Amino acid sequence: MAIEPKIPNKRAEKALSAAFVRTVSKSGKYTDGHGLFLKVDTSGAKRWVQRIIIRGKRTEIGMGSTSLVSLAEARERALENRKLARAGGDPLQAKRTAQALLSFEDAARKVHKIHEPTWRNKKHAAQFLSTLETYTFPRIGKLKVSEVTTADVLAVLQPIWLEKPETARRVRQRIGTVMKWAVANGWRTDNPAEAISQALPKHIDTQQHRKSLHYDKVPEFLDALKASNAGTATKLALEMVILTASRSSEVRKADWSEFDLEQGIWTRPALHMKSKKEHRVPLSPRAMEILEEAQALGTGEGFAFPGTKIGKPLSDMTLLKLTKALGYDVDVHGFRTSFKTWTQERTNTPREVAEAALAHVVKNKAEAAYARSDFFEKRSKLMEVWASHCQLASSKIVRLAL
């Protein structure tokens, strides 16, 4: 049982400690000194606030979240604010003036730093800045964030809007993120990235879905795969992708430590999952055979399906090239579609069970709040039938006792 940290003496200067700030969870206000106090919301969010008298009027100044501003930084700012107020100045106005002078580029880099901890990986964080550096900063980077107009944003987007539609949409979204931050800080009242909607032509939807193979053709594909001269580990990995309806990366990066061969369970760590949540996969008898064959190829440690380079997994391109070499113009990811279509047309599988088999996240927040089961037992039966189908096609509808 967690022990709540001792509440500091309200009258003492520098009453708080870094440990207290880090561990306190009970909602309330905790005084430190110079009008500075830590405010803990019922949600658990923590932020710094300073209560100060500015030109005869008591005012509260927000000083940021504890995740961004340390106790030492908050104390330093509070002391500076108090000195300025006692000299007749206005810390709030000084803050607004300093921040309003930020250029768009400076504002964008500040927004990037604020949001960086929330992105899933470093690649997404880097892309946010790289697109702005390439398409936006050269045109509007030096303008004050308060002075950027719809015409400026249009000048950035128009040259790439039709030529590079996906990139243009992302640039617009990222400009909008910076502008929303500026609006929230009171430095402007509009978001010019949203105001230009009518000025840009509509994009033609050219999105192409991953090429997939009809589910009745999957057994034929697997026969061709087994008869090929490809490397054994590569063939086993591709078959594992198909039989478990997995993403290529989940199989290629699978470590032997993830498999419980006695229970027939593959527990994928959150690190390898698109949802960033651990996911259990029931292994069919054929999937277990694949693992036994793969185990015989190596030491039973490290990658289950290693690449040709020591310590490296198979590359995604290796699996795709093999698929094409077998004469099938389909994407490796498309076998997930084959599986999903099969569940819809050849079984009575409930949608939520099929979605769980694909490790899809429930997008509806209200529905997700009640979705506590991973349907493991039902998925176990489903994956056995799918494995059987992959070895011998059947036109009959399979009724599963789910």
C-alpha positions as a Markdown table, in Angstrom:
| # | Residue | x | y | z |
|---|---|---|---|---|
| 1 | Met | 0.0 | 0.0 | 0.0 |
| 2 | Ala | 1.4 | 3.4 | -1.1 |
| 3 | Ile | 2.2 | 5.8 | 1.7 |
| 4 | Glu | 1.1 | 9.4 | 1.0 |
| 5 | Pro | 4.0 | 11.8 | 1.5 |
| 6 | Lys | 4.0 | 14.1 | 4.5 |
| 7 | Ile | 2.3 | 17.4 | 3.9 |
| 8 | Pro | 4.8 | 20.3 | 4.2 |
| 9 | Asn | 4.7 | 23.2 | 6.6 |
| 10 | Lys | 2.5 | 25.9 | 4.9 |
| 11 | Arg | 4.4 | 28.7 | 6.6 |
| 12 | Ala | 7.9 | 27.6 | 5.8 |
| 13 | Glu | 9.8 | 29.0 | 2.8 |
| 14 | Lys | 10.9 | 26.4 | 0.4 |
| 15 | Ala | 8.6 | 24.0 | 2.2 |
| 16 | Leu | 8.2 | 21.6 | -0.7 |
| 17 | Ser | 10.8 | 19.0 | -1.9 |
| 18 | Ala | 11.3 | 17.4 | -5.3 |
| 19 | Ala | 10.4 | 14.0 | -3.8 |
| 20 | Phe | 7.1 | 15.4 | -2.5 |
| 21 | Val | 6.2 | 17.0 | -5.9 |
| 22 | Arg | 7.0 | 13.8 | -7.6 |
| 23 | Thr | 4.9 | 11.5 | -5.3 |
| 24 | Val | 2.0 | 13.5 | -4.0 |
| 25 | Ser | -1.3 | 12.4 | -5.4 |
| 26 | Lys | -3.9 | 13.8 | -3.1 |
| 27 | Ser | -5.7 | 16.8 | -4.7 |
| 28 | Gly | -5.2 | 20.2 | -3.1 |
| 29 | Lys | -2.9 | 23.2 | -2.9 |
| 30 | Tyr | 0.6 | 22.9 | -1.4 |
| 31 | Thr | 2.4 | 26.1 | -0.5 |
| 32 | Asp | 6.2 | 26.6 | -1.1 |
| 33 | Gly | 7.0 | 30.3 | -0.6 |
| 34 | His | 6.9 | 33.7 | -2.4 |
| 35 | Gly | 3.3 | 32.9 | -3.2 |
| 36 | Leu | 4.2 | 29.8 | -5.1 |
| 37 | Phe | 2.1 | 26.7 | -4.6 |
| 38 | Leu | 1.7 | 23.3 | -6.2 |
| 39 | Lys | -1.9 | 22.6 | -7.3 |
| 40 | Val | -2.9 | 18.9 | -7.7 |
| 41 | Asp | -6.2 | 18.3 | -9.5 |
| 42 | Thr | -8.5 | 15.4 | -8.7 |
| 43 | Ser | -7.4 | 13.9 | -12.0 |
| 44 | Gly | -3.8 | 13.7 | -10.7 |
| 45 | Ala | -2.5 | 16.5 | -12.9 |
| 46 | Lys | 0.0 | 18.8 | -11.2 |
| 47 | Arg | 0.9 | 22.4 | -12.0 |
| 48 | Trp | 2.6 | 25.4 | -10.5 |
| 49 | Val | 0.6 | 28.6 | -9.7 |
| 50 | Gln | 1.9 | 31.8 | -8.1 |
| 51 | Arg | -0.5 | 34.0 | -6.1 |
| 52 | Ile | 0.9 | 37.6 | -6.3 |
| 53 | Ile | -0.2 | 41.2 | -5.9 |
| 54 | Ile | 0.4 | 43.2 | -9.1 |
| 55 | Arg | -0.2 | 46.9 | -8.8 |
| 56 | Gly | -2.5 | 46.4 | -5.9 |
| 57 | Lys | -4.5 | 43.6 | -7.4 |
| 58 | Arg | -4.2 | 40.0 | -6.2 |
| 59 | Thr | -3.5 | 37.8 | -9.3 |
| 60 | Glu | -2.7 | 34.1 | -9.9 |
| 61 | Ile | -0.1 | 33.3 | -12.5 |
| 62 | Gly | 0.0 | 29.9 | -14.1 |
| 63 | Met | 3.6 | 28.6 | -14.3 |
| 64 | Gly | 3.3 | 25.3 | -16.1 |
| 65 | Ser | 3.0 | 21.6 | -15.5 |
| 66 | Thr | 5.4 | 19.9 | -13.1 |
| 67 | Ser | 6.3 | 17.6 | -16.0 |
| 68 | Leu | 7.8 | 20.6 | -17.8 |
| 69 | Val | 8.8 | 22.9 | -15.0 |
| 70 | Ser | 10.9 | 21.6 | -12.1 |
| 71 | Leu | 10.6 | 22.8 | -8.5 |
| 72 | Ala | 13.8 | 24.8 | -8.8 |
| 73 | Glu | 12.7 | 26.5 | -12.0 |
| 74 | Ala | 9.3 | 27.4 | -10.5 |
| 75 | Arg | 11.0 | 28.9 | -7.4 |
| 76 | Glu | 13.3 | 30.9 | -9.6 |
| 77 | Arg | 10.5 | 32.3 | -11.7 |
| 78 | Ala | 8.4 | 33.0 | -8.6 |
| 79 | Leu | 11.2 | 35.1 | -7.0 |
| 80 | Glu | 11.7 | 37.0 | -10.3 |
| 81 | Asn | 8.0 | 37.7 | -10.6 |
| 82 | Arg | 7.8 | 38.9 | -7.0 |
| 83 | Lys | 10.8 | 41.3 | -7.4 |
| 84 | Leu | 9.3 | 42.7 | -10.6 |
| 85 | Ala | 5.9 | 43.2 | -9.0 |
| 86 | Arg | 7.4 | 44.9 | -5.9 |
| 87 | Ala | 9.2 | 47.3 | -8.3 |
| 88 | Gly | 5.9 | 48.3 | -9.9 |
| 89 | Gly | 6.2 | 46.0 | -12.9 |
| 90 | Asp | 3.7 | 43.5 | -14.3 |
| 91 | Pro | 5.0 | 39.9 | -14.6 |
| 92 | Leu | 2.0 | 38.8 | -16.6 |
| 93 | Gln | 2.4 | 41.5 | -19.2 |
| 94 | Ala | 6.2 | 40.9 | -19.3 |
| 95 | Lys | 5.5 | 37.2 | -19.9 |
| 96 | Arg | 2.9 | 37.9 | -22.7 |
| 97 | Thr | 5.2 | 40.4 | -24.4 |
| 98 | Ala | 8.2 | 38.1 | -24.4 |
| 99 | Gln | 6.3 | 35.1 | -25.7 |
| 100 | Ala | 4.3 | 37.2 | -28.3 |
| 101 | Leu | 7.7 | 38.1 | -29.9 |
| 102 | Leu | 8.3 | 34.4 | -30.8 |
| 103 | Ser | 8.8 | 33.8 | -34.4 |
| 104 | Phe | 6.7 | 31.0 | -36.1 |
| 105 | Glu | 9.9 | 28.8 | -36.1 |
| 106 | Asp | 10.6 | 29.4 | -32.4 |
| 107 | Ala | 7.0 | 28.7 | -31.6 |
| 108 | Ala | 7.0 | 25.5 | -33.6 |
| 109 | Arg | 10.1 | 24.3 | -31.9 |
| 110 | Lys | 8.6 | 25.0 | -28.5 |
| 111 | Val | 5.4 | 23.2 | -29.4 |
| 112 | His | 7.5 | 20.3 | -30.7 |
| 113 | Lys | 9.3 | 20.1 | -27.4 |
| 114 | Ile | 6.0 | 20.2 | -25.4 |
| 115 | His | 4.5 | 17.4 | -27.5 |
| 116 | Glu | 7.6 | 15.2 | -28.0 |
| 117 | Pro | 7.0 | 13.0 | -24.9 |
| 118 | Thr | 3.5 | 12.1 | -26.2 |
| 119 | Trp | 4.6 | 10.7 | -29.5 |
| 120 | Arg | 4.9 | 7.0 | -29.9 |
| 121 | Asn | 8.4 | 7.1 | -31.3 |
| 122 | Lys | 11.3 | 9.3 | -32.3 |
| 123 | Lys | 10.5 | 9.0 | -35.9 |
| 124 | His | 7.1 | 10.8 | -35.5 |
| 125 | Ala | 8.8 | 13.5 | -33.4 |
| 126 | Ala | 11.4 | 14.0 | -36.0 |
| 127 | Gln | 8.9 | 14.2 | -38.8 |
| 128 | Phe | 6.9 | 17.0 | -37.1 |
| 129 | Leu | 10.0 | 19.3 | -37.4 |
| 130 | Ser | 11.4 | 18.0 | -40.7 |
| 131 | Thr | 8.3 | 18.8 | -42.7 |
| 132 | Leu | 8.1 | 22.3 | -41.2 |
| 133 | Glu | 11.8 | 22.8 | -41.8 |
| 134 | Thr | 11.4 | 21.8 | -45.5 |
| 135 | Tyr | 8.2 | 23.5 | -46.5 |
| 136 | Thr | 7.2 | 26.1 | -43.8 |
| 137 | Phe | 10.2 | 27.7 | -42.1 |
| 138 | Pro | 11.7 | 29.1 | -45.4 |
| 139 | Arg | 8.5 | 31.1 | -46.1 |
| 140 | Ile | 7.1 | 32.0 | -42.7 |
| 141 | Gly | 9.6 | 30.8 | -40.1 |
| 142 | Lys | 10.9 | 34.4 | -39.3 |
| 143 | Leu | 7.4 | 35.9 | -39.0 |
| 144 | Lys | 6.0 | 36.5 | -35.5 |
| 145 | Val | 3.5 | 33.8 | -34.7 |
| 146 | Ser | 1.0 | 36.5 | -34.1 |
| 147 | Glu | 1.5 | 37.9 | -37.6 |
| 148 | Val | 1.1 | 34.8 | -39.8 |
| 149 | Thr | -1.9 | 35.3 | -42.1 |
| 150 | Thr | -4.1 | 32.9 | -44.1 |
| 151 | Ala | -2.2 | 34.2 | -47.2 |
| 152 | Asp | 1.1 | 33.1 | -45.7 |
| 153 | Val | -0.2 | 29.6 | -45.0 |
| 154 | Leu | -1.7 | 29.4 | -48.5 |
| 155 | Ala | 1.7 | 30.4 | -49.9 |
| 156 | Val | 3.2 | 27.4 | -48.1 |
| 157 | Leu | 0.6 | 24.8 | -49.0 |
| 158 | Gln | -0.4 | 25.8 | -52.6 |
| 159 | Pro | 2.8 | 24.6 | -54.3 |
| 160 | Ile | 2.5 | 21.1 | -52.8 |
| 161 | Trp | -1.2 | 20.7 | -52.3 |
| 162 | Leu | -1.9 | 18.7 | -55.4 |
| 163 | Glu | 1.6 | 17.5 | -56.1 |
| 164 | Lys | 2.2 | 16.0 | -52.7 |
| 165 | Pro | -1.3 | 15.7 | -51.1 |
| 166 | Glu | -0.4 | 13.6 | -48.1 |
| 167 | Thr | 2.6 | 15.7 | -47.2 |
| 168 | Ala | 0.6 | 18.9 | -47.7 |
| 169 | Arg | -2.1 | 17.6 | -45.3 |
| 170 | Arg | 0.5 | 16.9 | -42.7 |
| 171 | Val | 2.2 | 20.3 | -43.1 |
| 172 | Arg | -1.2 | 22.0 | -42.7 |
| 173 | Gln | -2.0 | 19.9 | -39.6 |
| 174 | Arg | 1.3 | 20.8 | -38.0 |
| 175 | Ile | 1.0 | 24.5 | -38.8 |
| 176 | Gly | -2.5 | 24.3 | -37.2 |
| 177 | Thr | -1.0 | 22.7 | -34.1 |
| 178 | Val | 1.3 | 25.6 | -33.6 |
| 179 | Met | -1.5 | 28.1 | -34.2 |
| 180 | Lys | -3.8 | 26.4 | -31.7 |
| 181 | Trp | -1.1 | 26.8 | -29.2 |
| 182 | Ala | -0.7 | 30.5 | -30.0 |
| 183 | Val | -4.5 | 30.9 | -29.7 |
| 184 | Ala | -4.5 | 29.1 | -26.3 |
| 185 | Asn | -1.8 | 31.5 | -25.1 |
| 186 | Gly | -3.9 | 34.6 | -26.2 |
| 187 | Trp | -1.4 | 35.7 | -28.9 |
| 188 | Arg | -3.9 | 35.5 | -31.7 |
| 189 | Thr | -7.6 | 34.7 | -32.0 |
| 190 | Asp | -7.7 | 32.6 | -35.2 |
| 191 | Asn | -6.1 | 29.5 | -36.7 |
| 192 | Pro | -5.2 | 30.4 | -40.3 |
| 193 | Ala | -4.5 | 26.8 | -41.2 |
| 194 | Glu | -8.2 | 26.1 | -40.7 |
| 195 | Ala | -9.4 | 29.3 | -42.3 |
| 196 | Ile | -8.1 | 28.4 | -45.8 |
| 197 | Ser | -10.3 | 25.4 | -46.3 |
| 198 | Gln | -12.3 | 27.0 | -49.1 |
| 199 | Ala | -9.2 | 28.4 | -50.8 |
| 200 | Leu | -7.7 | 25.0 | -51.6 |
| 201 | Pro | -9.0 | 22.4 | -54.1 |
| 202 | Lys | -10.3 | 19.1 | -52.9 |
| 203 | His | -8.0 | 16.2 | -53.0 |
| 204 | Ile | -8.9 | 13.2 | -55.2 |
| 205 | Asp | -8.9 | 10.1 | -53.0 |
| 206 | Thr | -6.1 | 8.0 | -54.5 |
| 207 | Gln | -5.6 | 5.8 | -51.5 |
| 208 | Gln | -4.9 | 2.2 | -52.4 |
| 209 | His | -5.6 | -0.7 | -50.1 |
| 210 | Arg | -2.9 | -3.3 | -49.6 |
| 211 | Lys | -3.2 | -6.0 | -52.2 |
| 212 | Ser | -4.6 | -9.2 | -50.8 |
| 213 | Leu | -5.1 | -12.7 | -51.8 |
| 214 | His | -8.6 | -14.3 | -51.8 |
| 215 | Tyr | -8.8 | -16.6 | -48.8 |
| 216 | Asp | -9.5 | -19.7 | -51.0 |
| 217 | Lys | -6.2 | -19.1 | -52.7 |
| 218 | Val | -4.2 | -19.1 | -49.5 |
| 219 | Pro | -3.7 | -22.9 | -49.3 |
| 220 | Glu | -2.4 | -22.8 | -52.9 |
| 221 | Phe | 0.0 | -20.0 | -51.9 |
| 222 | Leu | 1.3 | -22.0 | -48.9 |
| 223 | Asp | 1.8 | -25.1 | -51.1 |
| 224 | Ala | 3.9 | -22.9 | -53.5 |
| 225 | Leu | 5.8 | -21.4 | -50.5 |
| 226 | Lys | 6.7 | -24.8 | -49.0 |
| 227 | Ala | 7.9 | -26.1 | -52.4 |
| 228 | Ser | 10.1 | -23.0 | -53.1 |
| 229 | Asn | 13.9 | -22.9 | -52.7 |
| 230 | Ala | 13.8 | -20.0 | -50.3 |
| 231 | Gly | 15.5 | -20.1 | -47.0 |
| 232 | Thr | 13.8 | -22.3 | -44.4 |
| 233 | Ala | 13.6 | -19.5 | -41.8 |
| 234 | Thr | 12.1 | -17.1 | -44.4 |
| 235 | Lys | 9.5 | -19.7 | -45.4 |
| 236 | Leu | 8.5 | -20.5 | -41.8 |
| 237 | Ala | 8.3 | -16.8 | -40.9 |
| 238 | Leu | 5.9 | -16.0 | -43.9 |
| 239 | Glu | 3.7 | -19.0 | -43.0 |
| 240 | Met | 3.6 | -17.8 | -39.4 |
| 241 | Val | 2.5 | -14.4 | -40.5 |
| 242 | Ile | -0.4 | -16.0 | -42.4 |
| 243 | Leu | -1.5 | -18.5 | -39.8 |
| 244 | Thr | -1.5 | -16.0 | -36.9 |
| 245 | Ala | -2.9 | -13.1 | -39.0 |
| 246 | Ser | 0.0 | -11.1 | -37.7 |
| 247 | Arg | 1.7 | -8.0 | -38.9 |
| 248 | Ser | 5.0 | -8.8 | -40.6 |
| 249 | Ser | 7.1 | -6.9 | -38.0 |
| 250 | Glu | 5.5 | -8.8 | -35.1 |
| 251 | Val | 6.7 | -12.1 | -36.5 |
| 252 | Arg | 10.1 | -10.9 | -37.8 |
| 253 | Lys | 11.0 | -9.3 | -34.4 |
| 254 | Ala | 9.6 | -12.2 | -32.3 |
| 255 | Asp | 12.0 | -13.4 | -29.6 |
| 256 | Trp | 12.0 | -16.9 | -28.3 |
| 257 | Ser | 11.3 | -15.5 | -24.8 |
| 258 | Glu | 7.8 | -14.5 | -26.0 |
| 259 | Phe | 6.7 | -18.1 | -26.7 |
| 260 | Asp | 5.2 | -20.5 | -24.1 |
| 261 | Leu | 5.5 | -23.7 | -26.1 |
| 262 | Glu | 3.9 | -25.8 | -23.3 |
| 263 | Gln | 0.7 | -23.7 | -23.2 |
| 264 | Gly | 0.7 | -22.8 | -26.9 |
| 265 | Ile | 0.7 | -19.0 | -26.3 |
| 266 | Trp | 2.7 | -16.3 | -27.9 |
| 267 | Thr | 2.7 | -13.1 | -25.8 |
| 268 | Arg | 3.8 | -10.1 | -27.8 |
| 269 | Pro | 5.3 | -7.3 | -25.8 |
| 270 | Ala | 3.9 | -3.8 | -26.0 |
| 271 | Leu | 7.1 | -2.6 | -27.7 |
| 272 | His | 6.3 | -4.7 | -30.8 |
| 273 | Met | 2.6 | -3.8 | -31.0 |
| 274 | Lys | 1.1 | -1.0 | -33.0 |
| 275 | Ser | -1.4 | -0.4 | -30.1 |
| 276 | Lys | 1.6 | -0.3 | -27.6 |
| 277 | Lys | -0.3 | -2.9 | -25.5 |
| 278 | Glu | 0.8 | -6.5 | -24.7 |
| 279 | His | -1.2 | -9.0 | -26.8 |
| 280 | Arg | -1.6 | -12.8 | -26.4 |
| 281 | Val | -1.9 | -15.0 | -29.5 |
| 282 | Pro | -3.2 | -18.6 | -29.3 |
| 283 | Leu | -1.0 | -20.9 | -31.4 |
| 284 | Ser | -2.7 | -23.5 | -33.6 |
| 285 | Pro | -1.1 | -27.0 | -33.9 |
| 286 | Arg | 0.5 | -26.0 | -37.2 |
| 287 | Ala | 1.9 | -22.8 | -35.7 |
| 288 | Met | 3.5 | -24.9 | -33.0 |
| 289 | Glu | 5.0 | -27.1 | -35.6 |
| 290 | Ile | 6.5 | -24.0 | -37.3 |
| 291 | Leu | 8.1 | -23.0 | -34.1 |
| 292 | Glu | 9.5 | -26.5 | -33.5 |
| 293 | Glu | 11.1 | -26.4 | -37.0 |
| 294 | Ala | 12.4 | -22.9 | -36.4 |
| 295 | Gln | 13.8 | -23.9 | -33.0 |
| 296 | Ala | 15.7 | -26.8 | -34.7 |
| 297 | Leu | 17.5 | -24.3 | -37.0 |
| 298 | Gly | 19.1 | -22.3 | -34.1 |
| 299 | Thr | 19.9 | -22.2 | -30.4 |
| 300 | Gly | 16.4 | -21.4 | -29.2 |
| 301 | Glu | 17.5 | -17.9 | -28.1 |
| 302 | Gly | 17.2 | -14.5 | -29.7 |
| 303 | Phe | 15.1 | -14.0 | -32.8 |
| 304 | Ala | 12.8 | -16.9 | -33.7 |
| 305 | Phe | 13.2 | -16.1 | -37.4 |
| 306 | Pro | 16.6 | -14.5 | -37.7 |
| 307 | Gly | 17.9 | -12.8 | -40.8 |
| 308 | Thr | 21.1 | -13.5 | -42.6 |
| 309 | Lys | 23.0 | -11.0 | -40.5 |
| 310 | Ile | 23.8 | -12.1 | -37.0 |
| 311 | Gly | 21.7 | -10.4 | -34.4 |
| 312 | Lys | 19.3 | -8.9 | -37.0 |
| 313 | Pro | 15.7 | -10.0 | -37.8 |
| 314 | Leu | 14.5 | -10.8 | -41.3 |
| 315 | Ser | 13.7 | -7.7 | -43.3 |
| 316 | Asp | 10.2 | -6.9 | -44.5 |
| 317 | Met | 11.5 | -6.7 | -48.0 |
| 318 | Thr | 12.7 | -10.3 | -47.8 |
| 319 | Leu | 9.1 | -11.6 | -47.2 |
| 320 | Leu | 7.7 | -9.3 | -49.9 |
| 321 | Lys | 10.3 | -10.4 | -52.5 |
| 322 | Leu | 9.5 | -14.0 | -51.8 |
| 323 | Thr | 5.8 | -13.4 | -52.2 |
| 324 | Lys | 6.4 | -11.7 | -55.6 |
| 325 | Ala | 8.9 | -14.4 | -56.6 |
| 326 | Leu | 6.2 | -17.1 | -56.1 |
| 327 | Gly | 4.1 | -15.2 | -58.7 |
| 328 | Tyr | 1.6 | -13.6 | -56.4 |
| 329 | Asp | 1.2 | -9.8 | -56.8 |
| 330 | Val | 0.0 | -9.2 | -53.2 |
| 331 | Asp | 1.4 | -7.5 | -50.1 |
| 332 | Val | 2.4 | -9.5 | -47.0 |
| 333 | His | 0.1 | -7.3 | -45.0 |
| 334 | Gly | -2.7 | -8.3 | -47.3 |
| 335 | Phe | -2.9 | -11.7 | -45.7 |
| 336 | Arg | -4.6 | -10.1 | -42.7 |
| 337 | Thr | -7.3 | -9.0 | -45.1 |
| 338 | Ser | -7.6 | -12.6 | -46.4 |
| 339 | Phe | -8.1 | -13.7 | -42.8 |
| 340 | Lys | -10.6 | -11.0 | -42.0 |
| 341 | Thr | -12.7 | -11.6 | -45.2 |
| 342 | Trp | -12.6 | -15.4 | -44.4 |
| 343 | Thr | -14.1 | -14.8 | -40.9 |
| 344 | Gln | -16.8 | -12.6 | -42.5 |
| 345 | Glu | -17.8 | -14.9 | -45.3 |
| 346 | Arg | -17.0 | -18.4 | -44.1 |
| 347 | Thr | -17.6 | -18.3 | -40.3 |
| 348 | Asn | -20.1 | -16.9 | -37.9 |
| 349 | Thr | -17.3 | -15.2 | -35.9 |
| 350 | Pro | -18.5 | -12.1 | -33.9 |
| 351 | Arg | -16.8 | -8.9 | -35.2 |
| 352 | Glu | -15.1 | -8.2 | -31.8 |
| 353 | Val | -13.5 | -11.6 | -31.8 |
| 354 | Ala | -12.1 | -11.2 | -35.4 |
| 355 | Glu | -10.9 | -7.7 | -34.4 |
| 356 | Ala | -9.1 | -9.1 | -31.3 |
| 357 | Ala | -7.4 | -11.7 | -33.5 |
| 358 | Leu | -6.0 | -8.9 | -35.6 |
| 359 | Ala | -4.9 | -7.0 | -32.5 |
| 360 | His | -7.1 | -4.0 | -33.5 |
| 361 | Val | -7.8 | -1.4 | -30.9 |
| 362 | Val | -11.4 | -0.5 | -30.1 |
| 363 | Lys | -11.6 | 3.1 | -31.3 |
| 364 | Asn | -14.9 | 4.0 | -29.6 |
| 365 | Lys | -13.8 | 5.2 | -26.1 |
| 366 | Ala | -17.1 | 4.3 | -24.5 |
| 367 | Glu | -17.0 | 0.8 | -26.0 |
| 368 | Ala | -13.3 | 0.4 | -25.1 |
| 369 | Ala | -14.0 | 1.3 | -21.4 |
| 370 | Tyr | -16.1 | -1.9 | -21.1 |
| 371 | Ala | -14.0 | -4.2 | -23.4 |
| 372 | Arg | -12.0 | -6.0 | -20.8 |
| 373 | Ser | -11.9 | -9.5 | -22.4 |
| 374 | Asp | -9.3 | -10.4 | -25.1 |
| 375 | Phe | -11.6 | -13.4 | -26.2 |
| 376 | Phe | -8.6 | -15.7 | -25.9 |
| 377 | Glu | -10.5 | -19.0 | -25.8 |
| 378 | Lys | -12.7 | -18.0 | -28.7 |
| 379 | Arg | -9.7 | -16.8 | -30.7 |
| 380 | Ser | -8.0 | -20.1 | -30.0 |
| 381 | Lys | -10.8 | -22.1 | -31.7 |
| 382 | Leu | -10.9 | -19.5 | -34.5 |
| 383 | Met | -7.2 | -19.7 | -35.3 |
| 384 | Glu | -7.3 | -23.5 | -35.3 |
| 385 | Val | -10.0 | -23.5 | -38.0 |
| 386 | Trp | -8.1 | -20.8 | -40.0 |
| 387 | Ala | -5.0 | -23.0 | -39.9 |
| 388 | Ser | -7.0 | -25.9 | -41.1 |
| 389 | His | -8.5 | -23.8 | -43.9 |
| 390 | Cys | -5.0 | -22.7 | -45.0 |
| 391 | Gln | -4.0 | -26.3 | -45.4 |
| 392 | Leu | -7.2 | -27.4 | -47.2 |
| 393 | Ala | -9.7 | -24.9 | -48.6 |
| 394 | Ser | -13.4 | -25.5 | -48.0 |
| 395 | Ser | -16.4 | -23.7 | -49.5 |
| 396 | Lys | -18.6 | -24.6 | -46.6 |
| 397 | Ile | -19.5 | -22.0 | -44.0 |
| 398 | Val | -17.8 | -23.0 | -40.7 |
| 399 | Arg | -20.0 | -22.5 | -37.6 |
| 400 | Leu | -17.8 | -22.0 | -34.6 |
| 401 | Ala | -19.0 | -22.7 | -31.1 |
| 402 | Leu | -17.8 | -19.3 | -29.9 |
